[in-house]
Every structure is written in C-alpha cells, then in structure tokens.
Amino acid sequence: MTKKFSFVNIIFFVVFGVLTGVLWAYLCPIPLIPGAVHFRTFAFIIVVIGYLFGPVTGFFAGYIGTICWALLSGNFIPLHSPLADGITVGLSAALPALIHLRNGKKDLLELTANKGKFIAVSLFWSILFGILMILTTSISLSYFTGLEYTYCVIWIGIADVVPIALTPFVVLLLAKRMKNIRNIVPYI
C-alpha cells in the first residue's frame, strides 16, 4: 500500500488540528505559567490520533492544534509557537506511532492484540517523546520569554506528561471501534 497525501487526508489534518486546539483552549482552563503554559487535560489526544489515523495525521493534529490553541487562548509567542512548540508537539504525536509501527504491523488491531505489551510499549514511547518535547520546547520558551529553563521544564512536564500517560488506554478503547473506518480513511 503506497502512502500518499489526498484531499481527505488534508481535511483530517485540519479537522483534528482545530479540534485539538479548541479542546486545549477551552477545556483546559488551569494556567500553570500564565500566558505560556496550561495543564493540557487532553494532551493525549494528538498521540491517540497518531495511532488511530497515522503518524502524519498525528503530526499535523499536534502542529495545527498548538497554533490554534496559542491563538485562541492568547498564548501565541511569535517564533516559539509556530517553530519550536508546534514542531516538537507534532513530533511527540507522530513518533510514538511511527516507532511502534516500524516492525511492519500496519493494522491497529494486530498492534493492540497483546494489550499488556501494547500498553507498556506505547506508554514508553509516548512518555519518552513527551519528555523530549518538553526539554526542547523549554529551551525555546525560556529564550523567548526570559523564564528560567528549569522552571519551564517542570511546569510543561506537569502540563503534558501526566495526561500523555493516558494514551495507550484511550487507543485500546477506540481501536476495536475504529476497525470499520480503515476502509474509508487511508492509513497515512
């Protein structure tokens, strides 16, 4: 099966990205660093999208979601939001599924058949890439806002890592329900 961008894929990128941004802006009201970081109750959603609809869709959901959230919540920081934050959040959504799928298991049901193994592996990759996202985003946030790097790491870590730990459980919940969508939406 060849991977390609289609109009349907681009629509999914935009819809999932805007949905993520709206969820983050309006349903995550606890600011941890006012004007820069809030507790992302739905931080797991982009990683779940990466697993369910493919790493590329996960990346764009994370990137577009970050930009939408920043604009809607008034937390847009020029250069930081579109470059460091958007790209690293997108990568933290795409890479867990991409790494997990590299062994040739393209079917989500096959991937989740062994629930214990799936939970352990998904949790490992999701948290690892979440931590890498936090470390790199904190450099940029520290540079552009003047906040101390360690301060940024701690608060972004609290904001994102705890919810990201929900990823494998949400994927398992949705995987069986998504099997019919595979015929409609190409896995990219």
C-alpha positions as CSV (number, residue, x, y, z in Angstrom):
1,M,0.0,0.0,0.0
2,T,1.5,3.3,-1.0
3,K,1.3,6.2,1.3
4,K,0.1,9.5,-0.3
5,F,-1.5,12.7,0.6
6,S,-5.0,13.1,-0.6
7,F,-7.6,15.8,-0.1
8,V,-9.3,13.6,2.5
9,N,-6.0,13.3,4.5
10,I,-5.6,17.1,4.4
11,I,-9.1,17.6,5.7
12,F,-8.4,15.2,8.6
13,F,-5.2,17.1,9.4
14,V,-7.1,20.4,9.6
15,V,-10.2,19.0,11.4
16,F,-8.2,17.1,14.0
17,G,-5.8,20.0,14.5
18,V,-8.6,22.6,15.0
19,L,-10.5,20.2,17.3
20,T,-7.3,19.7,19.4
21,G,-6.7,23.5,19.6
22,V,-10.3,24.2,20.6
23,L,-10.1,21.4,23.3
24,W,-6.8,22.7,24.6
25,A,-8.0,26.4,24.6
26,Y,-11.4,26.0,26.1
27,L,-11.4,22.7,28.2
28,C,-8.1,23.1,29.9
29,P,-8.6,26.2,32.0
30,I,-5.8,25.8,34.5
31,P,-2.9,28.1,33.7
32,L,0.5,26.9,35.1
33,I,2.6,29.7,33.6
34,P,0.1,32.4,32.6
35,G,0.5,33.4,29.0
36,A,2.6,30.4,28.1
37,V,1.6,27.0,29.7
38,H,-1.6,25.5,30.9
39,F,-2.5,22.0,32.1
40,R,-3.4,20.1,29.0
41,T,-6.0,17.7,30.1
42,F,-6.3,16.4,26.5
43,A,-2.5,16.2,25.8
44,F,-3.0,12.5,24.9
45,I,-5.4,13.3,22.0
46,I,-2.7,14.0,19.4
47,V,-0.8,10.8,20.2
48,V,-4.0,8.9,20.0
49,I,-4.7,10.5,16.6
50,G,-1.2,9.4,15.6
51,Y,-2.0,5.8,16.4
52,L,-5.5,5.7,15.0
53,F,-5.1,7.7,11.8
54,G,-1.3,7.5,11.3
55,P,1.8,9.4,12.3
56,V,1.5,12.1,9.7
57,T,-2.1,12.9,10.8
58,G,-0.8,12.9,14.4
59,F,1.9,15.4,13.5
60,F,-0.4,17.8,11.8
61,A,-3.0,17.5,14.5
62,G,-0.3,18.4,17.1
63,Y,1.1,21.2,15.0
64,I,-2.2,22.8,13.9
65,G,-3.6,22.2,17.4
66,T,-0.7,24.0,19.0
67,I,-1.1,27.0,16.7
68,C,-4.9,27.1,17.2
69,W,-4.6,26.8,21.0
70,A,-2.0,29.5,21.1
71,L,-4.1,31.9,19.1
72,L,-7.4,31.1,20.8
73,S,-6.1,31.3,24.3
74,G,-4.0,34.4,23.8
75,N,-0.7,32.4,24.4
76,F,0.8,32.9,20.9
77,I,4.5,33.6,21.2
78,P,6.0,34.7,17.8
79,L,8.6,32.2,16.6
80,H,8.2,30.0,19.6
81,S,4.7,28.8,18.9
82,P,5.0,28.1,15.1
83,L,8.5,26.7,15.2
84,A,9.7,25.2,18.5
85,D,6.3,24.4,20.2
86,G,4.4,23.4,17.0
87,I,7.0,21.2,15.6
88,T,8.0,19.5,18.8
89,V,4.4,18.9,19.8
90,G,3.7,17.5,16.3
91,L,6.7,15.2,16.6
92,S,5.7,14.0,20.0
93,A,2.3,13.0,18.5
94,A,3.8,11.3,15.4
95,L,6.9,9.5,16.7
96,P,5.3,7.0,19.2
97,A,3.1,5.5,16.5
98,L,5.8,5.7,13.8
99,I,8.3,3.8,16.0
100,H,5.7,1.4,17.2
101,L,4.6,0.6,13.6
102,R,8.1,0.3,12.2
103,N,8.1,-3.5,12.7
104,G,5.6,-3.8,9.8
105,K,2.5,-4.1,11.9
106,K,0.2,-1.8,10.0
107,D,-3.1,-3.0,11.4
108,L,-4.1,-1.3,14.7
109,L,-6.0,-4.4,15.8
110,E,-2.8,-6.5,15.3
111,L,-0.8,-4.0,17.2
112,T,-3.2,-3.9,20.2
113,A,-3.8,-7.7,20.3
114,N,-1.4,-8.2,23.2
115,K,-2.8,-5.5,25.5
116,G,-0.1,-5.7,28.2
117,K,2.7,-5.4,25.6
118,F,0.9,-2.6,23.8
119,I,0.3,-0.6,27.0
120,A,4.0,-0.9,28.0
121,V,5.5,-0.1,24.6
122,S,3.0,2.7,23.9
123,L,3.5,4.2,27.4
124,F,7.3,4.1,27.0
125,W,7.4,5.8,23.6
126,S,4.6,8.3,24.4
127,I,6.3,9.4,27.6
128,L,9.8,9.4,26.1
129,F,8.8,11.6,23.2
130,G,6.7,13.8,25.6
131,I,9.8,14.3,27.7
132,L,12.0,15.1,24.7
133,M,9.3,17.6,23.6
134,I,9.3,19.2,27.0
135,L,13.1,19.6,27.1
136,T,13.3,21.1,23.6
137,T,10.2,23.3,23.9
138,S,11.5,24.6,27.3
139,I,14.7,25.9,25.6
140,S,12.7,28.0,23.2
141,L,10.2,29.1,25.8
142,S,13.0,30.1,28.1
143,Y,14.7,32.0,25.3
144,F,11.7,33.9,24.1
145,T,10.1,34.7,27.5
146,G,13.1,35.1,29.8
147,L,11.8,32.4,32.1
148,E,14.3,30.1,33.7
149,Y,14.8,26.8,31.8
150,T,14.3,24.5,34.8
151,Y,11.0,26.4,35.7
152,C,9.8,25.8,32.1
153,V,10.7,22.1,32.2
154,I,8.9,21.5,35.5
155,W,5.7,23.2,34.5
156,I,5.5,21.9,30.9
157,G,6.3,18.5,32.3
158,I,3.4,18.7,34.7
159,A,1.1,20.1,32.0
160,D,1.8,17.3,29.4
161,V,3.3,14.1,30.8
162,V,0.6,13.2,33.2
163,P,-2.2,13.3,30.5
164,I,0.1,11.7,27.9
165,A,0.2,8.6,30.1
166,L,-3.5,8.0,29.2
167,T,-2.5,7.4,25.5
168,P,-2.4,3.5,25.4
169,F,-5.7,3.2,27.4
170,V,-7.6,5.5,25.0
171,V,-6.1,3.8,22.0
172,L,-7.2,0.4,23.3
173,L,-10.6,1.7,24.0
174,L,-11.0,3.1,20.4
175,A,-9.0,0.5,18.4
176,K,-11.8,-2.0,18.0
177,R,-14.4,0.7,17.4
178,M,-12.2,2.1,14.6
179,K,-11.9,-1.0,12.5
180,N,-14.6,-0.1,10.0
181,I,-13.1,3.4,9.4
182,R,-10.0,1.7,8.0
183,N,-12.0,1.0,4.8
184,I,-12.8,4.7,4.4
185,V,-9.8,6.6,5.5
186,P,-6.3,5.6,4.2
187,Y,-3.8,5.0,6.9
188,I,-1.0,7.5,6.3
